[in-house]
Amino acid sequence: MKRSLSACLVALACTLGVASADDAVAVLTLAHDRGCLACHAIDGRPSGAPAVLPVGPAWRDLARRYKSVKGAQQTLTAKIMTGSSPEPDRSTAYERHWGGQVRGEFMPSHRTTIPEVEAARLVAWILALDIDR
Ligand code: HEC
């Protein structure tokens, strides 16, 4: 029997240990619809799983790295909009934050696929993930 996406997201939300399962379902639906989950998982590779690097960093790893970093909410939202690689009209040096830990070379710009307010909502949710799990 095929399970619906929302049933899968509810099951996933319940295993995440997040404050509100309703909010998790809404945010994960948004993340799915905007294509984030094609490259990102919420949790890293379970131990014993094949050693294939993920395309992008797991979101709980983002929470571990950035939760207590000042201004992370703004800088990560901006990074989603611009992408992690410089765009043709920008001269900023390309600086990878997850080199060697992920398969993806860079994150593409999401300027045409997600409004900034939604990117900010996803970042707030990512940064609120429980990092003690
Ligand atoms: C095509 C694959 C891909 C998609 C789609 C994608 N990402 Fe990423 N993302 C990456 C990769 C690869 C990195 C690591 C880049 C690096 O090494 O600096 C990354 C990094 C990030 C970071 C951390 C940036 C940093 O400076 O450490 C955040 C936050 C993030 N992604 C959120 C999102 C959100 C939210 C979405 C959906 C709107 C999304 N990503 C969609 C591949 C992707």
Backbone and ligand atoms as CSV (ligand in chain L), in Angstrom:
chain,resi,resn,atom,element,x,y,z
A,1,MET,N,N,0.849,-1.204,0.000
A,1,MET,CA,C,0.000,0.000,0.000
A,1,MET,C,C,0.876,1.242,0.000
A,2,LYS,N,N,0.508,2.199,-0.814
A,2,LYS,CA,C,1.301,3.422,-0.895
A,2,LYS,C,C,0.880,4.389,0.217
A,3,ARG,N,N,1.840,4.904,0.957
A,3,ARG,CA,C,1.496,5.851,2.019
A,3,ARG,C,C,1.536,7.257,1.457
A,4,SER,N,N,0.626,8.089,1.943
A,4,SER,CA,C,0.609,9.450,1.436
A,4,SER,C,C,1.782,10.220,2.013
A,5,LEU,N,N,2.162,11.287,1.316
A,5,LEU,CA,C,3.275,12.112,1.787
A,5,LEU,C,C,2.986,12.637,3.181
A,6,SER,N,N,1.744,13.082,3.411
A,6,SER,CA,C,1.479,13.666,4.730
A,6,SER,C,C,1.590,12.623,5.834
A,7,ALA,N,N,1.191,11.372,5.554
A,7,ALA,CA,C,1.337,10.321,6.578
A,7,ALA,C,C,2.814,10.097,6.874
A,8,CYS,N,N,3.621,10.113,5.820
A,8,CYS,CA,C,5.067,9.930,6.020
A,8,CYS,C,C,5.638,11.088,6.829
A,9,LEU,N,N,5.192,12.304,6.529
A,9,LEU,CA,C,5.737,13.465,7.243
A,9,LEU,C,C,5.318,13.451,8.701
A,10,VAL,N,N,4.094,13.017,8.985
A,10,VAL,CA,C,3.653,12.935,10.379
A,10,VAL,C,C,4.542,11.937,11.113
A,11,ALA,N,N,4.786,10.775,10.471
A,11,ALA,CA,C,5.629,9.762,11.107
A,11,ALA,C,C,7.030,10.321,11.336
A,12,LEU,N,N,7.554,11.039,10.356
A,12,LEU,CA,C,8.895,11.612,10.490
A,12,LEU,C,C,8.904,12.663,11.603
A,13,ALA,N,N,7.892,13.516,11.611
A,13,ALA,CA,C,7.830,14.578,12.626
A,13,ALA,C,C,7.833,13.973,14.022
A,14,CYS,N,N,7.136,12.851,14.179
A,14,CYS,CA,C,7.046,12.241,15.505
A,14,CYS,C,C,8.380,11.673,15.960
A,15,THR,N,N,9.223,11.287,15.013
A,15,THR,CA,C,10.513,10.725,15.420
A,15,THR,C,C,11.567,11.806,15.622
A,16,LEU,N,N,11.246,13.030,15.284
A,16,LEU,CA,C,12.267,14.084,15.328
A,16,LEU,C,C,12.477,14.687,16.708
A,17,GLY,N,N,11.495,14.543,17.568
A,17,GLY,CA,C,11.614,15.150,18.877
A,17,GLY,C,C,11.564,16.664,18.791
A,18,VAL,N,N,10.665,17.189,18.004
A,18,VAL,CA,C,10.539,18.636,17.874
A,18,VAL,C,C,9.395,19.123,18.748
A,19,ALA,N,N,9.390,20.414,19.027
A,19,ALA,CA,C,8.431,20.971,19.976
A,19,ALA,C,C,6.992,20.714,19.549
A,20,SER,N,N,6.692,20.973,18.293
A,20,SER,CA,C,5.313,20.813,17.854
A,20,SER,C,C,5.248,19.965,16.592
A,21,ALA,N,N,4.537,18.841,16.672
A,21,ALA,CA,C,4.434,17.960,15.509
A,21,ALA,C,C,3.683,18.664,14.375
A,22,ASP,N,N,2.678,19.483,14.724
A,22,ASP,CA,C,1.916,20.204,13.696
A,22,ASP,C,C,2.828,21.125,12.914
A,23,ASP,N,N,3.658,21.867,13.661
A,23,ASP,CA,C,4.584,22.795,13.036
A,23,ASP,C,C,5.578,22.017,12.181
A,24,ALA,N,N,6.053,20.885,12.699
A,24,ALA,CA,C,7.023,20.084,11.954
A,24,ALA,C,C,6.429,19.617,10.636
A,25,VAL,N,N,5.170,19.184,10.655
A,25,VAL,CA,C,4.534,18.723,9.421
A,25,VAL,C,C,4.454,19.874,8.423
A,26,ALA,N,N,4.060,21.060,8.895
A,26,ALA,CA,C,3.951,22.219,8.001
A,26,ALA,C,C,5.318,22.583,7.424
A,27,VAL,N,N,6.339,22.589,8.271
A,27,VAL,CA,C,7.673,22.986,7.813
A,27,VAL,C,C,8.270,21.929,6.882
A,28,LEU,N,N,8.070,20.664,7.210
A,28,LEU,CA,C,8.619,19.606,6.351
A,28,LEU,C,C,7.893,19.569,5.009
A,29,THR,N,N,6.599,19.876,5.031
A,29,THR,CA,C,5.858,19.955,3.763
A,29,THR,C,C,6.433,21.085,2.911
A,30,LEU,N,N,6.698,22.218,3.566
A,30,LEU,CA,C,7.298,23.361,2.863
A,30,LEU,C,C,8.673,22.966,2.308
A,31,ALA,N,N,9.491,22.332,3.148
A,31,ALA,CA,C,10.839,21.931,2.724
A,31,ALA,C,C,10.766,20.947,1.551
A,32,HIS,N,N,9.791,20.059,1.607
A,32,HIS,CA,C,9.614,19.095,0.514
A,32,HIS,C,C,9.179,19.828,-0.755
A,33,ASP,N,N,8.175,20.698,-0.626
A,33,ASP,CA,C,7.639,21.393,-1.798
A,33,ASP,C,C,8.686,22.295,-2.447
A,34,ARG,N,N,9.591,22.853,-1.631
A,34,ARG,CA,C,10.613,23.763,-2.173
A,34,ARG,C,C,11.877,23.036,-2.607
A,35,GLY,N,N,11.874,21.715,-2.501
A,35,GLY,CA,C,12.986,20.928,-3.042
A,35,GLY,C,C,14.161,20.737,-2.099
A,36,CYS,N,N,14.101,21.296,-0.875
A,36,CYS,CA,C,15.246,21.190,0.050
A,36,CYS,C,C,15.577,19.732,0.353
A,37,LEU,N,N,14.525,18.916,0.500
A,37,LEU,CA,C,14.751,17.548,0.955
A,37,LEU,C,C,15.346,16.656,-0.129
A,38,ALA,N,N,15.470,17.200,-1.350
A,38,ALA,CA,C,16.164,16.445,-2.397
A,38,ALA,C,C,17.651,16.352,-2.052
A,39,CYS,N,N,18.167,17.325,-1.337
A,39,CYS,CA,C,19.600,17.348,-1.019
A,39,CYS,C,C,19.878,17.216,0.473
A,40,HIS,N,N,18.929,17.592,1.310
A,40,HIS,CA,C,19.156,17.574,2.755
A,40,HIS,C,C,18.283,16.528,3.438
A,41,ALA,N,N,18.843,15.895,4.463
A,41,ALA,CA,C,18.044,15.069,5.370
A,41,ALA,C,C,17.972,15.836,6.693
A,42,ILE,N,N,17.062,15.436,7.555
A,42,ILE,CA,C,16.997,16.095,8.859
A,42,ILE,C,C,18.123,15.557,9.744
A,43,ASP,N,N,18.249,14.266,9.770
A,43,ASP,CA,C,19.292,13.648,10.579
A,43,ASP,C,C,20.354,13.039,9.697
A,44,GLY,N,N,21.550,12.921,10.265
A,44,GLY,CA,C,22.658,12.351,9.515
A,44,GLY,C,C,22.494,10.858,9.304
A,45,ARG,N,N,23.467,10.294,8.665
A,45,ARG,CA,C,23.465,8.873,8.343
A,45,ARG,C,C,23.529,8.050,9.625
A,46,PRO,N,N,22.611,7.089,9.782
A,46,PRO,CA,C,22.695,6.252,10.983
A,46,PRO,C,C,23.967,5.418,10.941
A,47,SER,N,N,24.526,5.116,12.109
A,47,SER,CA,C,25.766,4.342,12.084
A,47,SER,C,C,25.486,2.967,11.480
A,48,GLY,N,N,26.425,2.473,10.689
A,48,GLY,CA,C,26.236,1.189,10.033
A,48,GLY,C,C,25.693,1.325,8.617
A,49,ALA,N,N,25.180,2.517,8.264
A,49,ALA,CA,C,24.669,2.719,6.910
A,49,ALA,C,C,25.859,2.833,5.949
A,50,PRO,N,N,25.636,2.551,4.655
A,50,PRO,CA,C,26.739,2.621,3.695
A,50,PRO,C,C,27.402,4.006,3.707
A,51,ALA,N,N,28.706,4.021,3.510
A,51,ALA,CA,C,29.453,5.272,3.643
A,51,ALA,C,C,29.364,6.146,2.400
A,52,VAL,N,N,28.171,6.530,2.030
A,52,VAL,CA,C,27.992,7.459,0.918
A,52,VAL,C,C,27.662,8.813,1.513
A,53,LEU,N,N,28.432,9.815,1.164
A,53,LEU,CA,C,28.177,11.143,1.747
A,53,LEU,C,C,26.850,11.684,1.238
A,54,PRO,N,N,26.133,12.426,2.069
A,54,PRO,CA,C,24.889,13.056,1.606
A,54,PRO,C,C,25.223,14.211,0.664
A,55,VAL,N,N,24.239,14.657,-0.116
A,55,VAL,CA,C,24.477,15.789,-1.031
A,55,VAL,C,C,24.722,17.054,-0.221
A,56,GLY,N,N,23.845,17.324,0.731
A,56,GLY,CA,C,23.990,18.516,1.577
A,56,GLY,C,C,24.039,18.104,3.040
A,57,PRO,N,N,24.447,19.022,3.917
A,57,PRO,CA,C,24.529,18.686,5.351
A,57,PRO,C,C,23.157,18.404,5.957
A,58,ALA,N,N,23.115,17.446,6.895
A,58,ALA,CA,C,21.866,17.152,7.615
A,58,ALA,C,C,21.483,18.382,8.440
A,59,TRP,N,N,20.199,18.621,8.547
A,59,TRP,CA,C,19.763,19.839,9.228
A,59,TRP,C,C,20.079,19.821,10.716
A,60,ARG,N,N,20.132,18.626,11.306
A,60,ARG,CA,C,20.490,18.628,12.728
A,60,ARG,C,C,21.973,19.008,12.891
A,61,ASP,N,N,22.795,18.683,11.900
A,61,ASP,CA,C,24.198,19.110,11.944
A,61,ASP,C,C,24.301,20.633,11.794
A,62,LEU,N,N,23.410,21.210,10.978
A,62,LEU,CA,C,23.385,22.678,10.869
A,62,LEU,C,C,23.048,23.277,12.226
A,63,ALA,N,N,22.058,22.683,12.910
A,63,ALA,CA,C,21.669,23.193,14.230
A,63,ALA,C,C,22.858,23.099,15.185
A,64,ARG,N,N,23.578,21.978,15.131
A,64,ARG,CA,C,24.740,21.811,16.026
A,64,ARG,C,C,25.779,22.884,15.766
A,65,ARG,N,N,26.017,23.196,14.505
A,65,ARG,CA,C,27.069,24.153,14.183
A,65,ARG,C,C,26.661,25.603,14.430
A,66,TYR,N,N,25.380,25.927,14.155
A,66,TYR,CA,C,25.014,27.344,14.116
A,66,TYR,C,C,24.101,27.823,15.241
A,67,LYS,N,N,23.587,26.904,16.063
A,67,LYS,CA,C,22.592,27.299,17.060
A,67,LYS,C,C,23.056,28.487,17.910
A,68,SER,N,N,24.299,28.458,18.332
A,68,SER,CA,C,24.741,29.543,19.222
A,68,SER,C,C,25.583,30.587,18.493
A,69,VAL,N,N,25.550,30.560,17.159
A,69,VAL,CA,C,26.306,31.562,16.399
A,69,VAL,C,C,25.441,32.806,16.211
A,70,LYS,N,N,25.976,33.936,16.619
A,70,LYS,CA,C,25.227,35.186,16.513
A,70,LYS,C,C,24.957,35.533,15.043
A,71,GLY,N,N,23.732,35.911,14.744
A,71,GLY,CA,C,23.408,36.322,13.376
A,71,GLY,C,C,23.177,35.166,12.410
A,72,ALA,N,N,23.211,33.920,12.915
A,72,ALA,CA,C,23.064,32.763,12.015
A,72,ALA,C,C,21.721,32.793,11.289
A,73,GLN,N,N,20.679,33.237,11.987
A,73,GLN,CA,C,19.357,33.295,11.355
A,73,GLN,C,C,19.431,34.110,10.048
A,74,GLN,N,N,20.086,35.264,10.116
A,74,GLN,CA,C,20.172,36.136,8.936
A,74,GLN,C,C,21.140,35.581,7.886
A,75,THR,N,N,22.325,35.142,8.328
A,75,THR,CA,C,23.320,34.715,7.328
A,75,THR,C,C,22.874,33.443,6.602
A,76,LEU,N,N,22.240,32.527,7.323
A,76,LEU,CA,C,21.806,31.295,6.650
A,76,LEU,C,C,20.631,31.572,5.713
A,77,THR,N,N,19.733,32.462,6.124
A,77,THR,CA,C,18.618,32.822,5.232
A,77,THR,C,C,19.184,33.437,3.948
A,78,ALA,N,N,20.161,34.326,4.115
A,78,ALA,CA,C,20.773,34.965,2.939
A,78,ALA,C,C,21.459,33.927,2.058
A,79,LYS,N,N,22.116,32.946,2.686
A,79,LYS,CA,C,22.827,31.917,1.914
A,79,LYS,C,C,21.864,31.069,1.095
A,80,ILE,N,N,20.683,30.806,1.644
A,80,ILE,CA,C,19.687,30.043,0.884
A,80,ILE,C,C,19.267,30.849,-0.351
A,81,MET,N,N,19.085,32.145,-0.165
A,81,MET,CA,C,18.631,32.958,-1.291
A,81,MET,C,C,19.714,33.107,-2.364
A,82,THR,N,N,20.961,33.335,-1.947
A,82,THR,CA,C,22.026,33.565,-2.941
A,82,THR,C,C,22.652,32.258,-3.413
A,83,GLY,N,N,22.529,31.200,-2.614
A,83,GLY,CA,C,23.270,29.973,-2.884
A,83,GLY,C,C,24.619,30.062,-2.202
A,84,SER,N,N,25.313,28.920,-2.103
A,84,SER,CA,C,26.557,28.933,-1.351
A,84,SER,C,C,27.754,29.211,-2.250
A,85,SER,N,N,27.507,29.344,-3.526
A,85,SER,CA,C,28.575,29.643,-4.469
A,85,SER,C,C,28.324,31.045,-5.006
A,86,PRO,N,N,29.362,31.794,-5.306
A,86,PRO,CA,C,29.114,33.150,-5.793
A,86,PRO,C,C,28.384,33.138,-7.127
A,87,GLU,N,N,27.535,34.102,-7.305
A,87,GLU,CA,C,26.813,34.195,-8.563
A,87,GLU,C,C,27.674,34.969,-9.547
A,88,PRO,N,N,27.386,34.851,-10.850
A,88,PRO,CA,C,28.263,35.443,-11.855
A,88,PRO,C,C,28.554,36.923,-11.628
A,89,ASP,N,N,27.589,37.660,-11.084
A,89,ASP,CA,C,27.783,39.096,-10.937
A,89,ASP,C,C,28.428,39.459,-9.597
A,90,ARG,N,N,28.844,38.462,-8.806
A,90,ARG,CA,C,29.440,38.786,-7.509
A,90,ARG,C,C,30.898,38.354,-7.486
A,91,SER,N,N,31.691,39.073,-6.719
A,91,SER,CA,C,33.124,38.780,-6.735
A,91,SER,C,C,33.576,38.048,-5.470
A,92,THR,N,N,32.609,37.705,-4.605
A,92,THR,CA,C,33.001,37.055,-3.352
A,92,THR,C,C,33.664,35.712,-3.624
A,93,ALA,N,N,34.680,35.414,-2.862
A,93,ALA,CA,C,35.380,34.142,-3.036
A,93,ALA,C,C,34.459,33.010,-2.606
A,94,TYR,N,N,34.536,31.909,-3.282
A,94,TYR,CA,C,33.704,30.763,-2.949
A,94,TYR,C,C,34.265,30.081,-1.714
A,95,GLU,N,N,33.440,30.033,-0.700
A,95,GLU,CA,C,33.900,29.472,0.563
A,95,GLU,C,C,32.958,28.347,0.972
A,96,ARG,N,N,33.444,27.131,0.941
A,96,ARG,CA,C,32.608,25.998,1.332
A,96,ARG,C,C,32.607,25.846,2.837
A,97,HIS,N,N,31.441,25.601,3.397
A,97,HIS,CA,C,31.363,25.388,4.840
A,97,HIS,C,C,31.293,23.914,5.192
A,98,TRP,N,N,31.013,23.062,4.194
A,98,TRP,CA,C,30.795,21.642,4.483
A,98,TRP,C,C,31.660,20.755,3.599
A,99,GLY,N,N,32.740,21.331,3.073
A,99,GLY,CA,C,33.635,20.567,2.201
A,99,GLY,C,C,34.123,19.291,2.885
A,100,GLY,N,N,34.138,18.201,2.142
A,100,GLY,CA,C,34.619,16.930,2.681
A,100,GLY,C,C,33.561,16.170,3.468
A,101,GLN,N,N,32.496,16.884,3.879
A,101,GLN,CA,C,31.452,16.199,4.656
A,101,GLN,C,C,30.207,15.927,3.831
A,102,VAL,N,N,30.136,16.548,2.663
A,102,VAL,CA,C,28.965,16.355,1.795
A,102,VAL,C,C,29.433,16.132,0.359
A,103,ARG,N,N,28.541,15.551,-0.450
A,103,ARG,CA,C,28.870,15.282,-1.848
A,103,ARG,C,C,28.655,16.508,-2.725
A,104,GLY,N,N,27.661,17.334,-2.343
A,104,GLY,CA,C,27.346,18.504,-3.157
A,104,GLY,C,C,28.487,19.508,-3.114
A,105,GLU,N,N,28.781,20.108,-4.256
A,105,GLU,CA,C,29.858,21.107,-4.318
A,105,GLU,C,C,29.393,22.443,-3.759
A,106,PHE,N,N,28.134,22.758,-3.976
A,106,PHE,CA,C,27.583,24.026,-3.506
A,106,PHE,C,C,26.075,23.928,-3.490
A,107,MET,N,N,25.435,24.867,-2.820
A,107,MET,CA,C,23.970,24.931,-2.847
A,107,MET,C,C,23.572,25.987,-3.876
A,108,PRO,N,N,22.643,25.641,-4.782
A,108,PRO,CA,C,22.225,26.639,-5.775
A,108,PRO,C,C,21.424,27.766,-5.131
A,109,SER,N,N,21.349,28.877,-5.824
A,109,SER,CA,C,20.506,29.983,-5.360
A,109,SER,C,C,19.040,29.558,-5.395
A,110,HIS,N,N,18.280,29.986,-4.376
A,110,HIS,CA,C,16.851,29.663,-4.350
A,110,HIS,C,C,15.987,30.896,-4.585
A,111,ARG,N,N,16.613,31.938,-5.124
A,111,ARG,CA,C,15.896,33.202,-5.295
A,111,ARG,C,C,14.624,33.044,-6.116
A,112,THR,N,N,14.647,32.164,-7.083
A,112,THR,CA,C,13.462,32.024,-7.936
A,112,THR,C,C,12.528,30.920,-7.457
A,113,THR,N,N,12.916,30.193,-6.426
A,113,THR,CA,C,12.073,29.061,-6.024
A,113,THR,C,C,11.445,29.214,-4.648
A,114,ILE,N,N,11.915,30.184,-3.851
A,114,ILE,CA,C,11.347,30.316,-2.507
A,114,ILE,C,C,11.395,31.784,-2.066
A,115,PRO,N,N,10.277,32.303,-1.531
A,115,PRO,CA,C,10.312,33.664,-1.007
A,115,PRO,C,C,11.191,33.708,0.250
A,116,GLU,N,N,11.853,34.831,0.478
A,116,GLU,CA,C,12.787,34.947,1.603
A,116,GLU,C,C,12.112,34.649,2.946
A,117,VAL,N,N,10.846,35.045,3.070
A,117,VAL,CA,C,10.149,34.831,4.338
A,117,VAL,C,C,10.011,33.333,4.640
A,118,GLU,N,N,9.853,32.533,3.592
A,118,GLU,CA,C,9.765,31.079,3.800
A,118,GLU,C,C,11.139,30.494,4.123
A,119,ALA,N,N,12.167,31.020,3.480
A,119,ALA,CA,C,13.535,30.558,3.786
A,119,ALA,C,C,13.836,30.865,5.253
A,120,ALA,N,N,13.425,32.047,5.713
A,120,ALA,CA,C,13.663,32.438,7.112
A,120,ALA,C,C,12.917,31.501,8.060
A,121,ARG,N,N,11.729,31.092,7.661
A,121,ARG,CA,C,10.948,30.179,8.511
A,121,ARG,C,C,11.660,28.823,8.619
A,122,LEU,N,N,12.187,28.352,7.497
A,122,LEU,CA,C,12.909,27.074,7.517
A,122,LEU,C,C,14.159,27.179,8.394
A,123,VAL,N,N,14.878,28.292,8.280
A,123,VAL,CA,C,16.099,28.466,9.087
A,123,VAL,C,C,15.751,28.504,10.576
A,124,ALA,N,N,14.696,29.222,10.926
A,124,ALA,CA,C,14.300,29.298,12.347
A,124,ALA,C,C,13.994,27.905,12.880
A,125,TRP,N,N,13.334,27.121,12.068
A,125,TRP,CA,C,12.977,25.763,12.485
A,125,TRP,C,C,14.230,24.895,12.614
A,126,ILE,N,N,15.128,25.020,11.626
A,126,ILE,CA,C,16.384,24.238,11.666
A,126,ILE,C,C,17.169,24.585,12.937
A,127,LEU,N,N,17.280,25.888,13.214
A,127,LEU,CA,C,18.088,26.309,14.371
A,127,LEU,C,C,17.447,25.905,15.700
A,128,ALA,N,N,16.136,25.630,15.666
A,128,ALA,CA,C,15.448,25.234,16.905
A,128,ALA,C,C,15.485,23.722,17.120
A,129,LEU,N,N,16.050,22.981,16.168
A,129,LEU,CA,C,16.108,21.517,16.339
A,129,LEU,C,C,16.915,21.163,17.591
A,130,ASP,N,N,16.461,20.111,18.257
A,130,ASP,CA,C,17.120,19.627,19.459
A,130,ASP,C,C,18.497,19.052,19.078
A,131,ILE,N,N,19.556,19.576,19.672
A,131,ILE,CA,C,20.893,19.097,19.275
A,131,ILE,C,C,21.445,18.063,20.244
A,132,ASP,N,N,20.659,17.704,21.242
A,132,ASP,CA,C,21.133,16.690,22.201
A,132,ASP,C,C,20.751,15.287,21.782
A,133,ARG,N,N,20.088,15.164,20.648
A,133,ARG,CA,C,19.655,13.830,20.213
A,133,ARG,C,C,20.731,13.133,19.405
L,1,HEC,C1,C,20.854,20.889,-5.039
L,1,HEC,C2,C,21.068,20.530,-3.645
L,1,HEC,C3,C,20.539,21.452,-2.568
L,1,HEC,C4,C,19.268,21.956,-2.410
L,1,HEC,C5,C,18.059,21.779,-3.328
L,1,HEC,C6,C,19.267,22.686,-1.161
L,1,HEC,N1,N,20.506,22.653,-0.591
L,1,HEC,FE1,FE,21.055,23.526,1.147
L,1,HEC,N2,N,22.979,22.942,0.838
L,1,HEC,C7,C,23.422,22.126,-0.183
L,1,HEC,C8,C,24.867,21.927,-0.068
L,1,HEC,C9,C,25.749,21.082,-0.983
L,1,HEC,C10,C,25.269,22.676,1.070
L,1,HEC,C11,C,26.707,22.814,1.643
L,1,HEC,C12,C,27.439,23.972,0.961
L,1,HEC,C13,C,28.833,24.194,1.574
L,1,HEC,O1,O,29.629,23.241,1.655
L,1,HEC,O2,O,29.108,25.343,1.988
L,1,HEC,C14,C,24.052,23.287,1.607
L,1,HEC,C15,C,24.031,24.091,2.732
L,1,HEC,C16,C,22.886,24.582,3.338
L,1,HEC,C17,C,22.862,25.387,4.544
L,1,HEC,C18,C,24.101,25.795,5.367
L,1,HEC,C19,C,24.889,26.909,4.703
L,1,HEC,C20,C,26.173,27.205,5.443
L,1,HEC,O3,O,26.679,28.305,5.235
L,1,HEC,O4,O,26.680,26.376,6.219
L,1,HEC,C21,C,21.539,25.668,4.824
L,1,HEC,C22,C,20.973,26.504,5.972
L,1,HEC,C23,C,20.750,25.057,3.778
L,1,HEC,N3,N,21.594,24.404,2.889
L,1,HEC,C24,C,19.372,25.097,3.713
L,1,HEC,C25,C,18.621,24.717,2.602
L,1,HEC,C26,C,17.195,24.955,2.430
L,1,HEC,C27,C,16.274,25.592,3.469
L,1,HEC,C28,C,16.865,24.469,1.201
L,1,HEC,C29,C,15.516,24.557,0.494
L,1,HEC,C30,C,14.994,25.895,0.274
L,1,HEC,C31,C,18.078,23.916,0.596
L,1,HEC,N4,N,19.108,24.076,1.477
L,1,HEC,C32,C,18.146,23.331,-0.649
L,1,HEC,C33,C,22.649,21.583,-1.195
L,1,HEC,C34,C,21.316,21.901,-1.412
